Amino acid sequence: MFSKGQRFNKPNFPDTPAPNAYNPQESVDLLKRGAFLETTERFKQSRGLSTSPEPMPTMPPKPLGQPSQTRHVSHSSATGDRYAVLQRKLDDLERVHQEGKRTHQAETERLKMELARHQKQHSEQNDSLEKQRRQMALLDARLQELKKAGASDSTQVKELRSELRAFESERDKLRLEASQIAELKAALQATEDKRKQDIKERDAIVAEAERSLAAEKRNKETLARQCEDLKRKAEENSKSAIRSLKVQLNQSKDEVNELRNTLRATQEQASSREEELLDQLEQHRIMLNRVVSEFATLSAQSVRESTFAELRREWIVSQTRNWKLERKLANSEAQVVELAQLVRQVTGERRLLTQHLEDTNQELDFYQTLAETNQTYNADEFVVVTEQTTTQDELQVALAERKTYKLVSHFYRNQCEQFAMTTSILNRQLQISEKLADGYSTQLSETLASHEAIAGRLEMMQNEYLKAQESFALATMQRNSAETELQALQSKVAEQESQLNAIDSLHQATLDKERTHIQRLASTVQKYRMAEEGLRDEIDGLTSELASLEHYRIAFDSLNQKVDSLLARNKVAEDEAVNLADFNAQILGHHNPAQRIVYVDRIRRELADCKQKVAELEVERERGNADNANLQNELDMYKSVLVPPANKPRTHVTRLTRRPLTSKILNTLSLDELENSK
């Protein structure tokens, strides 16, 4: 009914080159090759006008009898050549542009890897900082326990003082009741005995702490000696391993020389294969030298005794494997020698057979000439025919031997490939040993770090022990002062019983005033001391944090410098691309519409601007994400109950922690004393 037509319209492919089809970083030599543009006509010539410009002097003169059609064909062929050259240049420019893009991507990947590495280091340092904070929390808890013990001692002293005041209030009754005074003295003696017993117990605890400290010191010394022994053993083992590797290297060199000698014998049939084997042997030698150097560097590191024993066991196993491989290699070498002898024998027999074949051919030629002259057959000709058949049989035998020789050469090639496989297996074993050595070195560094942490804890324990001794000395001084006061009061009771009734009220009033004043001063001094300790701890924490963040600042500055250098290089590359694009447009932008590529520069510039905008937007997005993460972390720290107040961020509101209730205890004691005095 309807005529068949095309279902889709044919696409119109433009003759202009695609974007990014040329590279602005093309060498000058390629531009020099396109110097034919100087000899061509850059402007179109109208066929009807007689005012056409004269051709260049370098061009050959046009023939007079040539028609206009041939001239048009030559011009179109010249433009086609120019178009092909320009297309080639565009391909080269696009290739160089792609290479620059790949280098830029590789540089960005490297920077990303460095950033990830720095972030990993930052996280590891944060973990170590968190561990130190936990240790500090434990030490603070221990310090609080010691303070509580000191507070309990002070409460005991205050109780003794309160008892003393009770004794002073009852001194009138003690005058009348001597028996009660004796009982009170016995109770006082019992309290003193109890106090002495407590002091003895504390001395025993201190002595036990000293013994534990000495034991830890001895353990530290033994560990240091063990480390030195391990280092010395590792050095000796490394030296012995280096010597054994040198011996193995010499043996391998001798084996290589033997293999070269055997290869020279078979050079006539397998010259190309011999060159490949020599290259492989050279690579093996380089690999062995590298293995020796890597093993020397690896053996310089110290390992533990258990790891050394395990490595020694693995080395013995690998040595046994090496001996087995050497035995296989010796067997293969013997087989190679036998094969070489067989090859020599076969070559000699082949030469003899070829010589014999030539002789028989000459005889055949001679007899053929005789046969042409004489058509009569005789017994001699029959002998010649039989000899010819025998020579043909011998030729077949020689061909069979040649096939066997080829099989022998294939066998030799397989043996060489087997040698290459054994060398690769040995290389793999060496890599495994290197990985094990790296793991052992990391374990050794961890043990050293734990030893350093133990040493720090020992120093802190020593400081705590000194503080405990000081507090104990203060307690003994207070006890001695209390005993002296008690003796003075007893002497006053014995000597001045008549005068105490009159002076008691005044003395008690003044004593109460002095005690209240002393208690207030002690509470204020304690408050200021606690505030000073808190400020000192905060200052130490801030200084340690600043010292730990110094290398991050250095790394950030180095990254900024690298980014600035990359931006400068990118700017220079863009300027150079603009200049080259203008130059190429000037060269190529003549009147042929198929070769106008000025729009390529515009498209490239737009693409570069888009890429720059995308990169800037990505950087801004990452910064926004980082700011959001920081704000979320700060908000979580505000909300969290587990975060201590010292680690929470600072605000305009001052955060205060609850102090021990020592001041309240002192205030209650002072009120009780005032009531007693009244």
C-alpha positions in Angstrom: 0.0 0.0 0.0 2.7 2.4 1.0 6.2 2.6 -0.3 9.0 1.5 2.0 11.2 4.3 3.4 13.8 4.8 6.0 12.6 4.4 9.6 15.1 6.9 11.1 16.8 9.9 9.6 20.4 9.5 8.7 22.7 11.4 11.3 24.7 14.2 9.9 28.3 13.7 11.1 30.2 17.1 11.1 33.6 17.2 9.5 35.0 19.4 12.4 37.2 17.6 15.0 35.8 16.7 18.4 36.7 18.7 21.5 40.0 17.7 23.3 41.2 16.4 20.0 44.5 18.2 20.2 47.1 18.7 22.8 48.6 22.2 23.5 51.8 20.7 24.8 53.0 19.4 21.5 56.7 19.6 20.8 58.2 22.1 18.4 59.5 19.4 16.1 56.0 18.5 15.1 55.3 22.1 14.3 58.4 22.2 12.2 57.1 19.2 10.3 53.9 21.1 9.4 55.9 23.9 7.7 54.2 23.0 4.4 51.5 25.6 5.4 54.0 28.3 4.6 54.2 27.1 1.0 50.4 26.8 0.5 47.9 29.4 -0.3 46.2 30.7 2.9 43.4 32.5 1.1 40.9 31.4 -1.4 41.3 32.5 -5.0 38.4 33.5 -7.1 38.4 31.7 -10.4 37.1 34.6 -12.4 39.4 37.4 -11.0 42.7 38.2 -12.6 44.1 39.9 -9.4 45.1 36.7 -7.7 48.3 36.8 -5.6 51.4 35.2 -7.0 52.5 31.9 -5.6 55.4 31.6 -3.2 58.9 31.5 -4.7 59.5 28.1 -3.0 56.6 26.4 -4.8 57.3 24.8 -8.2 55.9 26.8 -11.2 52.6 25.7 -12.6 52.5 24.1 -16.1 51.0 26.3 -18.8 49.0 23.6 -20.5 47.3 22.2 -17.3 43.5 22.7 -17.2 41.7 24.2 -14.3 40.1 20.9 -13.1 43.5 19.3 -12.4 44.5 22.4 -10.4 41.4 22.1 -8.3 42.2 18.4 -7.6 45.7 19.1 -6.5 44.5 21.9 -4.2 41.9 19.5 -2.6 44.6 16.8 -2.1 46.8 19.4 -0.4 44.0 20.4 1.9 43.3 16.8 2.6 47.0 16.3 3.6 46.8 19.3 5.8 43.7 18.1 7.4 45.3 14.7 8.1 48.4 16.4 9.6 46.1 18.6 11.8 44.1 15.6 12.8 47.3 13.8 13.9 48.3 16.9 15.9 44.9 17.0 17.5 45.3 13.3 18.5 48.7 14.0 20.0 47.4 17.0 21.9 44.5 15.0 23.3 46.9 12.2 24.4 49.2 14.7 26.2 46.1 16.2 27.8 45.0 12.8 29.1 48.5 12.1 30.4 48.4 15.4 32.3 45.0 14.6 33.7 46.2 11.2 34.9 49.2 12.7 36.6 47.0 15.2 38.3 44.6 12.4 39.5 47.6 10.5 40.8 48.8 13.5 42.7 45.4 14.0 44.2 45.2 10.3 45.2 48.6 10.6 46.8 47.5 13.6 48.8 44.3 11.8 49.9 46.4 8.8 51.1 48.7 11.2 53.1 45.6 12.8 54.6 44.2 9.4 55.6 47.6 8.5 57.1 47.6 11.7 59.1 44.1 11.1 60.2 45.0 7.6 61.3 48.0 8.9 63.3 45.6 11.5 64.9 43.2 8.8 65.9 46.0 6.6 67.4 47.3 9.6 69.4 43.8 10.3 70.6 43.6 6.7 71.8 46.9 6.9 73.6 45.7 10.2 75.1 42.5 8.5 76.3 44.6 5.7 77.9 46.7 8.2 79.7 43.6 10.0 80.9 42.2 6.7 82.3 45.5 6.1 84.0 45.4 9.6 85.5 41.8 8.9 86.7 43.1 5.8 88.4 45.9 7.7 90.0 43.5 10.5 91.1 41.3 7.8 92.7 44.4 6.5 94.5 45.2 10.0 95.6 41.7 10.5 96.9 42.0 7.3 98.9 45.2 8.5 100.4 43.6 11.9 101.2 40.7 10.1 102.8 43.2 8.1 104.9 44.8 11.4 106.0 41.4 12.9 106.7 40.6 9.9 108.9 43.9 10.4 110.7 43.1 14.0 111.2 39.6 13.1 112.5 41.3 10.7 115.0 43.6 13.5 116.2 40.5 15.8 116.5 38.7 13.1 118.5 41.7 12.8 120.8 41.7 16.6 121.2 38.0 16.5 122.0 38.6 13.8 124.6 41.4 16.0 126.0 38.9 18.8 126.2 36.5 16.5 128.0 39.2 15.6 130.4 39.9 19.3 131.0 36.2 19.8 131.7 36.1 17.0 134.2 39.3 17.9 136.0 37.3 19.1 139.1 35.8 15.7 139.4 39.2 14.1 139.0 40.4 16.0 142.1 37.9 14.2 144.3 38.0 10.8 142.6 41.6 9.5 142.2 40.4 6.1 141.2 38.6 7.7 138.2 41.7 9.6 137.3 43.7 6.3 137.3 41.1 4.7 135.1 41.2 7.6 132.8 45.0 7.3 132.7 44.7 3.7 131.8 42.2 4.5 129.0 44.6 7.1 127.8 47.4 4.6 127.9 45.2 2.2 125.9 44.5 4.8 123.3 48.2 5.5 123.1 49.0 1.8 122.7 46.3 1.6 120.0 47.9 4.6 118.3 51.3 3.0 118.4 49.8 -0.2 117.0 48.3 1.7 114.2 51.7 3.4 113.6 53.3 0.0 113.5 50.8 -1.3 111.0 51.4 1.7 108.8 55.1 1.1 109.0 54.5 -2.5 108.0 52.5 -1.3 105.0 55.2 1.2 104.0 57.8 -1.5 104.3 55.8 -3.8 102.1 55.4 -1.0 99.6 59.2 -0.6 99.6 59.7 -4.3 99.1 57.3 -4.3 96.2 59.1 -1.3 94.7 62.5 -3.1 95.1 61.0 -6.2 93.5 59.7 -4.2 90.5 63.2 -2.6 90.2 64.7 -6.1 90.1 62.2 -7.2 87.5 63.1 -4.1 85.4 66.8 -4.9 85.6 66.2 -8.5 84.6 64.1 -7.4 81.7 66.9 -5.0 80.6 69.4 -7.8 80.8 67.1 -10.1 78.8 66.7 -7.4 76.1 70.5 -7.1 75.8 70.9 -10.8 75.5 68.3 -11.0 72.8 70.0 -8.2 70.9 73.4 -9.9 71.1 71.9 -13.3 70.0 70.1 -11.6 67.1 73.3 -10.0 65.9 75.2 -13.3 66.1 72.3 -15.0 64.2 72.3 -12.3 61.6 76.0 -12.6 61.0 75.8 -16.4 60.7 72.9 -16.0 58.3 74.8 -13.5 56.2 77.8 -15.9 56.0 75.5 -18.8 54.9 73.9 -16.5 52.3 77.3 -15.6 50.9 78.2 -19.2 50.6 74.9 -19.9 48.9 75.5 -16.9 46.6 78.9 -18.3 45.6 77.4 -21.7 45.0 74.7 -20.1 42.9 77.4 -18.2 40.9 79.3 -21.5 40.3 76.0 -23.1 39.2 75.3 -20.2 36.8 78.8 -20.6 35.3 78.2 -24.3 34.8 74.9 -23.6 33.2 76.5 -21.0 30.9 79.1 -23.6 29.8 76.4 -26.1 29.0 74.5 -23.5 27.1 77.5 -22.7 25.0 77.7 -26.3 23.9 74.1 -26.1 22.6 74.4 -22.6 21.2 74.0 -23.8 17.5 70.5 -25.1 18.0 69.1 -22.8 20.8 70.8 -19.4 20.6 67.7 -17.4 21.2 66.7 -19.5 24.2 70.2 -19.1 25.6 69.8 -15.3 25.6 66.6 -15.5 27.5 68.1 -17.9 30.1 71.0 -15.5 30.6 68.6 -12.6 31.2 66.7 -14.7 33.7 70.0 -15.7 35.5 71.0 -12.0 35.7 67.7 -11.1 37.2 68.1 -13.9 39.7 71.5 -12.6 40.7 70.1 -9.1 41.2 67.2 -10.6 43.2 69.7 -12.6 45.4 71.7 -9.5 46.0 68.6 -7.6 47.0 67.5 -10.5 49.2 70.9 -10.5 51.0 70.7 -6.7 51.6 67.1 -6.9 52.8 67.9 -9.8 55.1 70.9 -7.9 56.5 68.7 -4.9 57.3 66.1 -7.2 58.8 68.5 -9.1 60.9 69.8 -5.9 62.5 66.6 -5.6 64.4 66.2 -7.4 67.7 63.6 -10.0 68.4 62.5 -12.1 71.4 63.9 -15.5 72.3 60.7 -17.3 71.4 60.5 -15.6 68.1 64.1 -16.4 67.4 63.5 -20.1 68.2 60.5 -20.1 65.9 62.5 -18.3 63.1 65.3 -20.8 63.6 63.0 -23.7 63.3 61.5 -22.1 60.1 65.0 -21.5 58.8 66.0 -25.1 59.4 62.9 -26.2 57.5 63.7 -23.8 54.6 67.3 -25.1 54.7 66.1 -28.7 54.3 63.9 -27.6 51.5 66.9 -25.8 49.9 69.0 -29.0 50.3 66.2 -30.9 48.6 66.1 -28.3 45.8 69.9 -28.4 45.5 69.7 -32.2 45.2 67.1 -31.8 42.4 69.3 -29.2 40.8 72.3 -31.5 40.9 70.2 -34.3 39.4 69.0 -31.9 36.7 72.6 -30.8 36.0 73.7 -34.4 35.6 70.9 -34.9 33.2 71.8 -31.8 31.4 75.4 -33.0 31.1 74.2 -36.3 29.7 71.9 -34.6 27.3 74.8 -32.4 26.1 76.9 -35.5 25.5 74.0 -37.1 23.6 73.7 -33.9 21.6 77.4 -33.9 20.7 77.2 -37.6 19.7 74.1 -36.9 17.6 75.7 -34.0 15.9 78.8 -36.0 15.1 76.8 -38.9 13.7 74.7 -36.4 11.7 77.9 -34.9 10.2 79.1 -38.4 9.3 75.8 -39.2 7.7 75.7 -36.0 5.8 79.2 -36.7 4.5 78.2 -40.2 3.6 75.1 -38.8 1.9 77.2 -36.4 -0.2 79.4 -39.3 -1.3 76.5 -41.4 -2.3 74.9 -38.5 -4.2 78.2 -38.1 -6.1 78.2 -41.8 -6.9 74.6 -41.6 -8.0 75.4 -38.7 -10.3 78.3 -40.6 -11.7 76.2 -43.7 -12.3 73.4 -41.7 -13.8 75.8 -40.2 -16.3 77.0 -43.7 -17.1 73.4 -44.9 -17.5 72.7 -42.2 -20.0 75.7 -43.2 -22.1 75.2 -46.9 -21.7 71.6 -48.3 -21.5 72.8 -51.7 -20.6 72.4 -52.8 -16.9 75.0 -55.0 -15.2 75.7 -56.2 -11.7 77.5 -53.1 -10.6 74.4 -50.9 -11.2 72.4 -53.3 -9.0 75.0 -52.8 -6.2 74.6 -49.0 -6.6 70.8 -49.2 -6.2 71.2 -51.3 -3.1 73.6 -48.7 -1.7 71.2 -45.9 -2.5 68.4 -47.7 -0.6 70.8 -48.1 2.4 71.6 -44.4 2.3 67.9 -43.6 2.3 67.4 -45.8 5.4 70.3 -44.0 7.0 68.7 -40.7 6.2 65.5 -41.8 7.8 67.5 -42.8 10.9 69.1 -39.3 10.9 65.7 -37.7 10.8 64.5 -39.7 13.7 67.7 -38.8 15.7 67.0 -35.1 14.8 63.5 -35.5 16.3 65.0 -37.0 19.4 67.4 -34.0 19.6 64.4 -31.7 19.4 62.8 -33.6 22.3 66.0 -33.3 24.3 66.0 -29.5 23.8 62.4 -29.3 24.9 63.3 -31.3 28.0 66.2 -28.9 28.7 63.8 -25.9 28.3 61.4 -27.5 30.8 64.2 -28.0 33.3 65.1 -24.3 33.0 61.5 -23.4 33.7 61.5 -25.6 36.7 64.6 -23.8 38.0 62.8 -20.5 37.6 59.9 -21.9 39.6 62.2 -23.0 42.4 63.7 -19.5 42.6 60.3 -17.9 42.8 59.3 -20.3 45.6 62.5 -19.3 47.5 61.7 -15.6 47.0 58.2 -16.2 48.4 59.7 -17.8 51.5 62.0 -14.9 52.0 59.1 -12.5 51.7 57.2 -14.5 54.4 60.2 -14.4 56.7 60.5 -10.6 56.2 56.8 -10.2 57.2 57.4 -12.3 60.3 60.4 -10.2 61.2 58.4 -7.0 60.8 55.7 -8.4 63.1 58.3 -9.3 65.7 59.9 -5.9 65.6 56.5 -4.3 66.3 56.0 -6.6 69.3 59.4 -5.6 70.6 58.5 -1.9 70.3 55.3 -2.6 72.2 57.2 -4.3 75.0 59.6 -1.4 75.2 56.7 1.0 75.4 55.1 -1.1 78.2 58.5 -1.0 80.1 58.5 2.8 79.8 55.0 3.0 81.1 55.9 0.7 84.1 58.9 3.0 84.8 56.6 6.0 84.8 54.2 4.3 87.2 57.1 3.4 89.5 58.1 7.1 89.6 54.6 8.1 90.4 54.4 5.4 93.2 57.7 6.8 94.6 56.2 10.3 94.7 53.1 9.0 96.4 55.3 7.1 98.9 57.2 10.3 99.7 53.9 12.2 100.2 52.6 9.5 102.5 55.9 9.7 104.5 55.4 13.5 104.8 51.8 13.1 106.0 53.0 10.4 108.5 55.7 12.7 109.8 53.1 15.5 110.2 50.8 13.1 112.1 53.7 12.0 114.4 54.6 15.7 115.1 51.0 16.4 116.0 50.9 13.4 118.2 54.1 14.5 120.0 52.7 18.0 120.4 49.5 16.5 121.8 51.5 14.4 124.3 53.5 17.4 125.4 50.4 19.4 125.9 48.8 16.6 127.9 51.9 16.4 130.2 51.9 20.1 130.6 48.3 20.1 131.6 48.8 17.2 134.1 51.7 19.1 135.7 49.5 22.2 135.9 46.7 20.2 137.5 49.2 18.9 140.1 50.9 22.2 140.8 48.3 24.9 140.3 45.0 23.4 141.4 44.2 26.5 143.4 44.9 29.0 140.5 43.1 27.1 137.7 39.6 27.9 139.1 40.2 31.6 138.6 42.2 31.5 135.4 40.1 28.8 133.7 37.4 31.0 132.2 39.8 33.5 130.7 42.1 30.8 129.4 39.3 28.8 127.9 37.9 31.9 126.1 41.2 32.9 124.6 41.9 29.2 123.6 38.6 29.0 121.8 39.2 32.2 120.0 42.7 31.0 118.9 41.3 27.6 117.8 38.5 29.1 115.7 41.0 31.5 114.1 43.4 28.7 113.4 40.7 26.5 112.0 39.5 29.3 109.7 43.1 29.9 108.5 43.5 26.2 107.9 40.3 25.9 105.9 41.2 29.0 103.8 44.7 27.6 103.2 43.3 24.2 102.2 40.9 25.8 99.8 43.6 27.9 98.2 45.9 24.9 98.0 43.2 22.8 96.3 42.4 25.6 93.8 46.2 25.9 93.1 46.5 22.2 92.5 43.5 22.2 90.1 44.9 25.2 88.1 48.3 23.4 88.0 46.7 20.2 86.6 44.8 22.2 84.0 48.0 24.0 82.9 49.9 20.7 82.7 47.1 19.2 80.6 46.9 22.2 78.3 50.7 22.2 77.8 50.7 18.4 77.0 47.9 18.9 74.5 49.7 21.7 72.8 52.9 19.7 72.6 51.0 16.7 71.2 49.3 18.9 68.5 52.5 20.5 67.3 53.2 17.9 64.6 49.7 18.2 63.3 50.2 21.9 62.8 53.5 21.2 60.9 51.8 18.6 58.8 48.9 21.0 58.0 51.4 23.7 57.0 53.2 21.3 54.7 49.9 20.3 53.1 49.0 24.0 52.6 52.4 24.6 50.9 51.8 21.6 48.6 48.3 22.8 47.7 49.7 26.3 47.0 52.4 24.8 44.7 49.8 22.6 42.9 47.6 25.7 42.4 50.5 27.6 41.0 51.4 24.8 38.7 47.8 24.5 37.6 47.6 28.2 36.8 50.9 28.0 34.8 49.6 25.0 32.9 46.3 26.8 32.2 48.1 29.9 30.9 50.4 27.7 28.7 47.3 25.9 27.4 45.6 29.2 26.5 48.8 30.4 24.7 49.2 27.2 22.8 45.5 27.1 21.9 45.7 30.7 20.5 48.8 29.8 18.6 47.2 26.6 17.1 44.1 28.6 16.3 46.2 31.2 14.5 48.0 28.4 12.5 45.0 26.3 11.8 42.2 29.0 11.5 42.3 29.7 7.8 39.3 29.7 5.5 38.6 26.0 5.5 35.4 25.7 7.7 36.2 22.0 8.5 39.4 23.0 10.3 38.2 25.8 12.5 38.9 24.6 16.0 38.7 27.8 17.9 35.6 26.6 19.7 37.7 23.7 21.2 39.6 26.2 23.3 36.4 27.7 24.6 35.0 24.3 25.5 38.2 23.3 27.3 38.1 26.6 29.2 34.5 26.0 30.2 35.4 22.4 31.3 38.3 23.7 33.4 36.1 26.3 35.0 33.5 23.7 35.8 36.2 21.4 37.3 37.6 24.2 39.4 34.1 25.1 40.7 33.3 21.4 41.5 36.6 21.1 43.4 35.9 24.3 45.3 32.4 23.1 46.1 33.8 19.7 47.3 36.3 21.5 49.6 33.5 23.7 51.0 31.3 20.7 51.5 34.1 18.8 53.4 34.7 21.9 55.5 31.0 22.1 56.3 30.9 18.5 57.2 33.9 18.9 59.5 32.3 21.9 61.2 29.1 20.0 61.7 30.9 17.0 63.1 32.8 19.3 65.6 29.6 21.0 66.6 27.9 17.7 67.1 30.8 16.4 69.1 30.8 19.5 71.3 27.0 19.2 71.8 27.4 15.5 72.7 30.1 16.5 75.2 27.7 19.1 76.7 24.9 16.5 77.0 27.0 13.5 78.1 27.2 12.5 81.8 30.2 10.3 81.3 32.5 13.1 80.3 34.3 14.7 83.4 33.8 18.4 83.9 37.5 19.1 83.3 37.3 17.7 79.7 34.1 19.6 78.8 34.4 22.6 76.5 34.7 26.1 78.1 31.7 28.4 78.1 30.8 31.8 79.6 29.3 29.9 82.6 32.0 28.7 85.0 31.7 25.0 85.9 32.6 24.1 89.5 33.2 20.7 91.0 32.2 19.6 94.5 35.1 19.7 96.9 35.5 17.4 99.9 33.5 18.5 102.9 36.5 19.3 105.2 35.5 22.9 105.8 32.0 21.9 107.0 33.6 19.4 109.4 35.9 22.1 110.7 33.0 24.5 111.1 30.9 22.0 113.1 33.9 21.3 115.4 34.4 25.0 116.0 30.7 25.3 117.0 30.9 22.4 119.4 34.0 23.9 121.0 32.1 27.2 121.5 29.2 25.4 123.1 31.6 23.5 125.4 33.3 26.7 126.4 30.0 28.3 127.2 
